[in-house]
Amino acid sequence: MIKSPITTHVLDTESGRPAQHISVTLYEASHNQLIANGMTDDDGRIMQWPEQFSIAPGDYRICFELSDWFLTQQRTGFYPKVSIDFSVTDPTQHYHVPLLLSAHGYSTYRGS
């Protein structure tokens, strides 16, 4: 399977496990244009979105819907949604945007 130009991986840092079945949406940020919708797999990843797309230089937004996920975990989370804006400067590169998640905090970085 060929990876999408933008991928993600969500880890639940409280349990030390992948965050499975989180709804994720990808946008081209400057026009708020929907690019793709997906769901993290059993390993907490989206390596291939249901929609195929290409990227161009510009700003993008990846949104993680967390409310339902926390409910299925029988936990309460402080953040119902996390949105991460990032810039694509070279569309020939791969952009991996991980999310490290807990009930009361999160962090992200540019992955590989």
TIFIBA-912064 format. One record per residue: residue number from 1; x negated, y negated, z negated of N, C-alpha, C in turn; residue in one letter. Coordinates in Angstrom, 3 decimals, padded with zeros to 6 digits. Last residue first. Example, Ala and Ser with C-alpha at 12.3 -4.5 7.8 and 13.67 -1.06 7.14 Angstrom:
! TIFIBA-912064
+-------+----------+----------+----------+----------+----------+----------+----------+----------+----------+------+
! rotor !       nX !       nY !       nZ !      caX !      caY !      caZ !       cX !       cY !       cZ ! gumi !
+-------+----------+----------+----------+----------+----------+----------+----------+----------+----------+------+
!     2 ! -012.850 !  002.250 ! -007.080 ! -013.670 !  001.060 ! -007.140 ! -012.900 ! -000.030 ! -007.870 !    S !
!     1 ! -013.190 !  005.690 ! -007.800 ! -012.300 !  004.500 ! -007.800 ! -013.200 !  003.300 ! -007.800 !    A !
+-------+----------+----------+----------+----------+----------+----------+----------+----------+----------+------+
END
This chain:
! TIFIBA-912064
+-------+----------+----------+----------+----------+----------+----------+----------+----------+----------+------+
! rotor !       nX !       nY !       nZ !      caX !      caY !      caZ !       cX !       cY !       cZ ! gumi !
+-------+----------+----------+----------+----------+----------+----------+----------+----------+----------+------+
!   112 ! -008.058 ! -011.173 ! -010.842 ! -008.649 ! -010.712 ! -009.583 ! -007.891 ! -009.518 ! -009.046 !    S !
!   111 ! -006.510 ! -014.112 ! -012.284 ! -007.088 ! -012.785 ! -012.302 ! -007.705 ! -012.436 ! -010.961 !    G !
!   110 ! -006.380 ! -016.996 ! -013.968 ! -006.454 ! -016.478 ! -012.605 ! -007.192 ! -015.158 ! -012.653 !    R !
!   109 ! -004.147 ! -016.732 ! -016.795 ! -005.443 ! -017.045 ! -016.195 ! -005.393 ! -016.601 ! -014.754 !    Y !
!   108 ! -002.181 ! -017.267 ! -019.762 ! -002.353 ! -016.843 ! -018.382 ! -003.747 ! -017.258 ! -017.916 !    T !
!   107 ! -000.163 ! -016.596 ! -022.652 ! -001.317 ! -017.197 ! -021.989 ! -001.415 ! -016.610 ! -020.592 !    S !
!   106 !  002.259 ! -017.197 ! -025.240 !  001.809 ! -016.582 ! -024.004 !  000.563 ! -017.282 ! -023.510 !    Y !
!   105 !  004.352 ! -016.647 ! -028.150 !  003.281 ! -017.278 ! -027.395 !  002.997 ! -016.540 ! -026.112 !    G !
!   104 !  006.124 ! -015.145 ! -029.607 !  005.988 ! -016.561 ! -029.940 !  004.830 ! -017.246 ! -029.221 !    H !
!   103 !  006.124 ! -012.542 ! -028.638 !  007.409 ! -013.173 ! -028.936 !  007.296 ! -014.677 ! -029.156 !    A !
!   102 !  003.712 ! -012.529 ! -025.944 !  004.179 ! -012.090 ! -027.263 !  005.481 ! -012.843 ! -027.536 !    S !
!   101 !  001.790 ! -011.813 ! -023.027 !  003.033 ! -012.233 ! -023.640 !  003.194 ! -011.691 ! -025.054 !    L !
!   100 !  000.000 ! -012.827 ! -020.334 ! -000.148 ! -012.126 ! -021.610 !  000.932 ! -012.679 ! -022.522 !    L !
!    99 !  000.185 ! -012.572 ! -016.942 !  000.826 ! -013.198 ! -018.088 !  000.622 ! -012.286 ! -019.289 !    L !
!    98 ! -001.791 ! -013.206 ! -013.954 ! -001.349 ! -012.394 ! -015.085 ! -000.679 ! -013.239 ! -016.163 !    P !
!    97 ! -001.885 ! -013.638 ! -010.793 ! -001.471 ! -014.514 ! -011.887 ! -000.930 ! -013.649 ! -013.037 !    V !
!    96 ! -003.987 ! -013.614 ! -008.073 ! -003.404 ! -012.759 ! -009.098 ! -003.149 ! -013.621 ! -010.322 !    H !
!    95 ! -004.353 ! -014.117 ! -004.772 ! -004.092 ! -014.860 ! -005.992 ! -003.337 ! -013.954 ! -006.960 !    Y !
!    94 ! -006.803 ! -013.686 ! -002.266 ! -005.740 ! -013.064 ! -003.041 ! -005.593 ! -013.848 ! -004.348 !    H !
!    93 ! -007.501 ! -015.871 !  000.554 ! -007.817 ! -015.207 ! -000.708 ! -006.565 ! -014.591 ! -001.325 !    Q !
!    92 ! -006.599 ! -017.280 !  002.640 ! -007.183 ! -015.976 !  002.966 ! -007.547 ! -015.200 !  001.704 !    T !
!    91 ! -005.765 ! -019.763 !  001.772 ! -004.745 ! -018.736 !  001.974 ! -005.300 ! -017.374 !  002.394 !    P !
!    90 ! -007.130 ! -021.637 ! -000.593 ! -007.597 ! -020.831 !  000.534 ! -006.617 ! -019.681 !  000.751 !    D !
!    89 ! -005.642 ! -022.831 ! -002.570 ! -006.522 ! -023.675 ! -001.758 ! -006.997 ! -022.948 ! -000.506 !    T !
!    88 ! -002.822 ! -022.929 ! -004.418 ! -003.506 ! -022.105 ! -003.431 ! -004.342 ! -023.045 ! -002.572 !    V !
!    87 ! -002.204 ! -023.592 ! -007.815 ! -002.519 ! -024.093 ! -006.473 ! -003.247 ! -023.050 ! -005.654 !    S !
!    86 !  000.627 ! -023.064 ! -010.007 ! -000.768 ! -022.882 ! -009.620 ! -000.941 ! -023.338 ! -008.184 !    F !
!    85 !  002.767 ! -022.867 ! -012.793 !  002.439 ! -023.521 ! -011.533 !  000.961 ! -023.336 ! -011.259 !    D !
!    84 !  004.856 ! -020.702 ! -014.383 !  003.449 ! -021.033 ! -014.218 !  003.260 ! -021.641 ! -012.833 !    I !
!    83 !  007.320 ! -020.353 ! -016.778 !  007.024 ! -020.774 ! -015.407 !  005.570 ! -021.216 ! -015.349 !    S !
!    82 !  009.182 ! -018.210 ! -018.720 !  007.856 ! -018.802 ! -018.558 !  007.678 ! -019.116 ! -017.079 !    V !
!    81 !  012.032 ! -018.148 ! -020.844 !  011.477 ! -018.123 ! -019.491 !  010.080 ! -018.713 ! -019.550 !    K !
!    80 !  012.544 ! -018.198 ! -023.497 !  013.465 ! -017.441 ! -022.658 !  012.939 ! -017.261 ! -021.229 !    P !
!    79 !  010.422 ! -017.968 ! -026.143 !  010.446 ! -018.472 ! -024.774 !  011.406 ! -017.633 ! -023.929 !    Y !
!    78 !  010.760 ! -016.528 ! -028.490 !  010.877 ! -017.986 ! -028.544 !  011.027 ! -018.583 ! -027.142 !    F !
!    77 !  012.654 ! -013.521 ! -028.734 !  011.520 ! -014.267 ! -028.219 !  011.789 ! -015.762 ! -028.261 !    G !
!    76 !  013.456 ! -010.736 ! -030.612 !  013.800 ! -012.121 ! -030.316 !  012.542 ! -012.822 ! -029.850 !    T !
!    75 !  014.122 ! -007.359 ! -029.576 !  013.283 ! -008.384 ! -030.194 !  013.831 ! -009.755 ! -029.828 !    R !
!    74 !  014.855 ! -005.112 ! -028.144 !  015.460 ! -005.370 ! -029.456 !  014.595 ! -006.318 ! -030.281 !    Q !
!    73 !  014.122 ! -004.957 ! -025.598 !  013.109 ! -004.536 ! -026.563 !  013.619 ! -004.638 ! -027.999 !    Q !
!    72 !  016.255 ! -006.126 ! -024.377 !  016.084 ! -004.675 ! -024.189 !  015.029 ! -004.114 ! -025.131 !    T !
!    71 !  015.729 ! -008.794 ! -025.178 !  016.916 ! -008.089 ! -025.662 !  016.768 ! -006.579 ! -025.520 !    L !
!    70 !  013.411 ! -009.356 ! -023.682 !  013.327 ! -009.310 ! -025.138 !  014.533 ! -008.574 ! -025.736 !    F !
!    69 !  014.622 ! -009.261 ! -021.119 !  013.562 ! -008.311 ! -021.475 !  013.425 ! -008.210 ! -022.997 !    W !
!    68 !  016.386 ! -011.408 ! -021.168 !  016.917 ! -010.043 ! -021.066 !  015.874 ! -009.016 ! -021.473 !    D !
!    67 !  014.414 ! -013.553 ! -021.420 !  015.521 ! -013.343 ! -022.368 !  016.027 ! -011.907 ! -022.346 !    S !
!    66 !  012.516 ! -013.938 ! -019.364 !  012.169 ! -013.121 ! -020.526 !  013.327 ! -012.794 ! -021.454 !    L !
!    65 !  011.530 ! -014.278 ! -016.200 !  012.774 ! -014.340 ! -016.984 !  012.629 ! -013.392 ! -018.164 !    E !
!    64 !  008.971 ! -016.112 ! -014.882 !  009.242 ! -014.845 ! -015.566 !  010.478 ! -015.039 ! -016.442 !    F !
!    63 !  007.930 ! -017.579 ! -011.909 !  008.818 ! -017.684 ! -013.074 !  009.157 ! -016.290 ! -013.591 !    C !
!    62 !  005.466 ! -019.367 ! -010.288 !  005.931 ! -018.018 ! -010.579 !  006.684 ! -018.081 ! -011.906 !    I !
!    61 !  004.916 ! -021.669 ! -007.770 !  005.434 ! -021.472 ! -009.123 !  005.899 ! -020.024 ! -009.233 !    R !
!    60 !  002.387 ! -023.487 ! -005.937 !  003.341 ! -022.396 ! -006.085 !  003.762 ! -022.304 ! -007.540 !    Y !
!    59 !  001.066 ! -025.827 ! -003.613 !  001.396 ! -025.469 ! -004.988 !  002.518 ! -024.440 ! -005.011 !    D !
!    58 ! -001.271 ! -025.084 ! -000.942 ! -000.210 ! -025.826 ! -001.603 !  000.021 ! -025.320 ! -003.008 !    G !
!    57 ! -001.992 ! -023.334 !  002.059 ! -002.458 ! -024.180 !  000.963 ! -001.289 ! -024.977 !  000.378 !    P !
!    56 !  000.263 ! -020.538 !  002.429 ! -000.475 ! -021.666 !  002.990 ! -001.027 ! -022.467 !  001.818 !    A !
!    55 !  001.058 ! -017.061 !  002.806 !  000.900 ! -018.280 !  002.017 !  000.080 ! -019.297 !  002.789 !    I !
!    54 !  003.694 ! -014.885 !  003.872 !  002.314 ! -015.362 !  003.947 !  002.259 ! -016.653 !  003.139 !    S !
!    53 !  005.666 ! -012.049 !  002.884 !  005.468 ! -013.469 !  003.113 !  003.986 ! -013.739 !  003.295 !    F !
!    52 !  008.280 ! -009.707 !  002.383 !  006.925 ! -009.987 !  002.865 !  006.826 ! -011.473 !  003.157 !    Q !
!    51 !  010.102 ! -008.863 ! -000.502 !  010.025 ! -009.680 !  000.702 !  008.555 ! -009.839 !  001.109 !    E !
!    50 !  009.401 ! -007.336 ! -002.747 !  010.338 ! -006.774 ! -001.761 !  010.322 ! -007.538 ! -000.434 !    P !
!    49 !  005.827 ! -007.493 ! -003.320 !  007.168 ! -008.042 ! -003.485 !  008.101 ! -007.385 ! -002.466 !    W !
!    48 !  003.410 ! -005.653 ! -004.788 !  004.068 ! -005.835 ! -003.498 !  005.495 ! -006.309 ! -003.763 !    Q !
!    47 !  002.715 ! -005.783 ! -007.376 !  001.616 ! -005.788 ! -006.407 !  002.144 ! -006.000 ! -004.991 !    M !
!    46 !  003.608 ! -006.534 ! -010.360 !  004.183 ! -006.697 ! -009.033 !  002.999 ! -006.839 ! -008.097 !    I !
!    45 !  003.472 ! -004.568 ! -013.409 !  002.887 ! -005.255 ! -012.248 !  003.889 ! -005.507 ! -011.130 !    R !
!    44 !  003.926 ! -002.872 ! -015.540 !  004.027 ! -004.314 ! -015.763 !  003.548 ! -005.152 ! -014.595 !    G !
!    43 !  004.050 ! -000.263 ! -014.897 !  002.750 ! -000.724 ! -015.368 !  002.742 ! -002.238 ! -015.592 !    D !
!    42 !  006.581 ! -000.019 ! -013.883 !  006.299 !  000.662 ! -015.149 !  004.941 !  000.291 ! -015.727 !    D !
!    41 !  006.918 ! -003.398 ! -012.509 !  007.055 ! -001.940 ! -012.472 !  006.707 ! -001.333 ! -013.834 !    D !
!    40 !  008.862 ! -006.377 ! -012.526 !  007.625 ! -005.675 ! -012.867 !  007.894 ! -004.175 ! -012.941 !    T !
!    39 !  010.598 ! -007.373 ! -009.681 !  010.720 ! -006.834 ! -011.028 !  009.410 ! -006.127 ! -011.333 !    M !
!    38 !  011.272 ! -010.313 ! -007.627 !  010.798 ! -008.963 ! -007.901 !  011.009 ! -008.587 ! -009.349 !    G !
!    37 !  011.716 ! -012.493 ! -004.890 !  012.194 ! -012.027 ! -006.194 !  011.665 ! -010.624 ! -006.398 !    N !
!    36 !  010.190 ! -015.183 ! -003.024 !  010.428 ! -013.763 ! -003.308 !  010.967 ! -013.573 ! -004.719 !    A !
!    35 !  010.535 ! -017.921 ! -002.411 !  009.747 ! -017.059 ! -001.531 !  010.112 ! -015.603 ! -001.745 !    I !
!    34 !  012.427 ! -020.860 ! -002.558 !  012.321 ! -019.470 ! -002.974 !  011.534 ! -018.668 ! -001.941 !    L !
!    33 !  011.120 ! -024.029 ! -002.925 !  011.620 ! -023.053 ! -001.950 !  011.367 ! -021.632 ! -002.451 !    Q !
!    32 !  010.449 ! -026.509 ! -003.967 !  011.239 ! -025.583 ! -004.771 !  011.897 ! -024.518 ! -003.887 !    N !
!    31 !  008.600 ! -027.936 ! -002.647 !  009.958 ! -027.998 ! -002.091 !  010.931 ! -027.111 ! -002.867 !    H !
!    30 !  006.380 ! -027.418 ! -004.230 !  006.649 ! -028.807 ! -003.847 !  008.050 ! -028.979 ! -003.251 !    S !
!    29 !  006.266 ! -024.551 ! -004.692 !  006.683 ! -025.499 ! -005.728 !  007.083 ! -026.874 ! -005.202 !    A !
!    28 !  007.590 ! -021.725 ! -003.568 !  006.692 ! -022.759 ! -003.082 !  007.132 ! -023.989 ! -003.849 !    E !
!    27 !  008.115 ! -019.182 ! -006.052 !  008.551 ! -020.346 ! -005.288 !  007.356 ! -021.071 ! -004.685 !    Y !
!    26 !  009.219 ! -016.082 ! -007.298 !  008.099 ! -016.848 ! -006.756 !  008.635 ! -017.952 ! -005.852 !    L !
!    25 !  010.355 ! -014.466 ! -010.213 !  010.684 ! -015.195 ! -008.990 !  009.487 ! -016.046 ! -008.591 !    T !
!    24 !  011.050 ! -011.483 ! -011.965 !  010.064 ! -012.517 ! -011.624 !  010.465 ! -013.145 ! -010.287 !    V !
!    23 !  012.175 ! -009.587 ! -014.683 !  012.547 ! -010.243 ! -013.428 !  011.598 ! -011.425 ! -013.186 !    S !
!    22 !  010.547 ! -006.824 ! -016.011 !  010.805 ! -008.260 ! -016.156 !  011.108 ! -008.816 ! -014.773 !    I !
!    21 !  009.810 ! -004.074 ! -016.256 !  011.151 ! -004.489 ! -015.825 !  011.504 ! -005.923 ! -016.203 !    H !
!    20 !  007.394 ! -003.899 ! -018.887 !  008.123 ! -003.301 ! -017.773 !  009.452 ! -004.005 ! -017.526 !    Q !
!    19 !  004.483 ! -004.873 ! -019.840 !  005.856 ! -005.378 ! -019.980 !  006.633 ! -004.958 ! -018.733 !    A !
!    18 !  002.146 ! -002.490 ! -021.134 !  002.677 ! -003.282 ! -020.017 !  004.114 ! -003.707 ! -020.300 !    P !
!    17 !  001.140 ! -002.898 ! -024.626 !  001.643 ! -002.121 ! -023.483 !  002.055 ! -003.051 ! -022.336 !    R !
!    16 !  000.754 ! -003.955 ! -027.118 ! -000.412 ! -003.439 ! -026.411 ! -000.043 ! -002.627 ! -025.180 !    G !
!    15 !  002.704 ! -005.181 ! -028.509 !  002.755 ! -003.716 ! -028.478 !  001.508 ! -003.116 ! -027.846 !    S !
!    14 !  001.829 ! -007.824 ! -028.232 !  002.251 ! -007.325 ! -029.542 !  002.242 ! -005.797 ! -029.584 !    E !
!    13 !  001.332 ! -008.308 ! -025.570 !  000.180 ! -008.245 ! -026.471 !  000.554 ! -007.778 ! -027.870 !    T !
!    12 !  002.410 ! -007.023 ! -022.780 !  002.989 ! -007.354 ! -024.076 !  001.867 ! -007.204 ! -025.102 !    D !
!    11 !  001.498 ! -008.233 ! -019.626 !  001.158 ! -007.373 ! -020.754 !  001.794 ! -007.911 ! -022.020 !    L !
!    10 !  002.081 ! -008.297 ! -016.237 !  002.539 ! -008.807 ! -017.524 !  002.210 ! -007.776 ! -018.596 !    V !
!     9 !  000.741 ! -009.385 ! -013.267 !  000.693 ! -008.289 ! -014.225 !  001.075 ! -008.889 ! -015.572 !    H !
!     8 !  001.062 ! -010.199 ! -009.744 !  001.102 ! -010.503 ! -011.171 !  001.042 ! -009.224 ! -011.991 !    T !
!     7 !  000.060 ! -011.737 ! -006.597 !  000.484 ! -010.616 ! -007.430 !  000.494 ! -011.049 ! -008.893 !    T !
!     6 !  000.040 ! -012.845 ! -003.345 !  000.197 ! -013.286 ! -004.732 !  000.747 ! -012.106 ! -005.521 !    I !
!     5 ! -000.151 ! -011.369 ! -001.027 ! -001.173 ! -012.399 ! -001.265 ! -001.119 ! -012.973 ! -002.679 !    P !
!     4 !  000.403 ! -007.867 ! -001.847 !  000.881 ! -009.183 ! -001.436 ! -000.217 ! -010.207 ! -001.680 !    S !
!     3 ! -001.561 ! -005.049 ! -000.847 ! -001.102 ! -005.997 ! -001.852 ! -000.577 ! -007.265 ! -001.189 !    K !
!     2 ! -000.567 ! -002.170 !  000.868 ! -001.285 ! -003.437 !  000.939 ! -000.689 ! -004.391 ! -000.088 !    I !
!     1 ! -000.831 !  001.174 !  000.000 !  000.000 !  000.000 !  000.000 ! -000.883 ! -001.247 !  000.000 !    M !
+-------+----------+----------+----------+----------+----------+----------+----------+----------+----------+------+
END
